[in-house]
Amino acid sequence: MLDEKGYRRKTYDEILDEMQSRARELFGEKINLSKTSPVGLFIMLIAWFLSLVWKDNEDVYHSAHPNQATGVNLDRLLPYSGITRNLAQFAEGEVTLTGTAGYTVEQGFQVSTPSDVFFETVQDITLDDLGTGIARIRALEVGRVGNVAAGEINTIVNPDANVEAVINEEPTTKGREKETDLEVRQRRDISIEGLGAATVPSIRARLLEMPDIRAATVIENYENEIVNGQPPHSIQAFVLGGDDQVIAETIFNTKAGGIRPYGETTRQVLDESGQSHTVGFTRAVEIPIYSRITIAKSAAFPSDGADRIRRTIVQFIGGEDNSGALYSGLNMGDDVIYSRLIAKVFQVEGVEDLTLELSKDNTTYVQSNIAVGPEEVAQTDVDYIEVTLNV
């Protein structure tokens, strides 16, 4: 049924009742429509398949609305908001190879971690006079699994007599899973707020369109004097994640003319005429949020309820959940509101009562809001959340 309130599909029970009523009109009130009668079974069978048709119709209706569309249907709507879904990416980095001086290690040389996360070189590299060389590598498996810590890549997969050792002196980065429906919807909401250019919301929106940026905010000072250390008539972007040069170029291409982009980190950006401009921004301070929560549960509490609670907290605050998905969560400068977080946890089925404690250092816990500064962003992780279940 489609009316001013939208689309509401008929349920199986509603269809069955209507078909049974119609059958009584046609064949009389005494017709046998029980579950064991031929007519009753036939009507139940047809009602079941008609209910599936109504469900398909509902899915088609919702596929035109970004807040309800999923999968490919959501992907088709995103370009109208100026964005596309961020696809899964391979982790990248560098390794130092040690071996015979002057030897050329060809592209495709494979290395790995002790836990069998495999990488390959993406370029030919010739070892120098000391027998060392630095080669770019890329993970063989897409996703966050390729983001490994420094020193983890130390195994040569395809032995070569001229290559003795390998090590990554820096972590590998940029590996990510395909953006989920929830993640891309959150990013779409922000991008809509920042349509256009030369405004504070548009600068923030352009920054958050970058897949490596997890949080961003922009503060402007339009006074004729310094305010909180920020020069007059300037903007200051606070950014978590992302590449310095790309961030600077994005700010420069979005800001209004004559406005100084100020910040602790500066990069040079060339305009269309080749003139160099200094663009500044400030790296955001990530505030870790630790949670201790005790749950009184009912019989309806699911077997994976503890994981659902952790996921709910991560989605609210922001960070990485137990599936490896990243959520934007709270905006830059947003306080962690204690009562709002409790309300979110109560949405998990089977939660009867709870006590919640929060901390910024995993030492001092409070049952109150956590204040976050304008240049800070609250983030959490499933490993930061301790869930205790009581019957």
Sequence and secondary structure as in RCSB ss.txt:
>XXXX:A:sequence
MLDEKGYRRKTYDEILDEMQSRARELFGEKINLSKTSPVGLFIMLIAWFLSLVWKDNEDVYHSAHPNQATGVNLD
RLLPYSGITRNLAQFAEGEVTLTGTAGYTVEQGFQVSTPSDVFFETVQDITLDDLGTGIARIRALEVGRVGNVAA
GEINTIVNPDANVEAVINEEPTTKGREKETDLEVRQRRDISIEGLGAATVPSIRARLLEMPDIRAATVIENYENE
IVNGQPPHSIQAFVLGGDDQVIAETIFNTKAGGIRPYGETTRQVLDESGQSHTVGFTRAVEIPIYSRITIAKSAA
FPSDGADRIRRTIVQFIGGEDNSGALYSGLNMGDDVIYSRLIAKVFQVEGVEDLTLELSKDNTTYVQSNIAVGPE
EVAQTDVDYIEVTLNV
>XXXX:A:secstr
 EETTEE    HHHHHHHHHHHHHHHH TT   STTSHHHHHHHHHHHHHHHHHHHHHHHHHTTSTTT  HHHHH
HHGGGGT      B  EEEEEEEESTT EE TT EEE TT  EEEESS EE  TTSEEEEEEEESS SGGG   T
T   EESS BTTEEEEE SS  B  B    HHHHHHHHHHHHHT SSSSHHHHHHHHHTSTTEEEEEEEEE SSS
 BTTB TTEEEEEEEES HHHHHHHHHHHS TT EEE SEEEEEE TTS EEEEEEEE EEEE EEEEEEEE TT
  TTHHHHHHHHHHHHH EE TTS EE  S TT  B HHHHHHHHTTSTTEEEEEEEEESSSSS BSS B   TT
EEEEEEGGGEEEEEE 
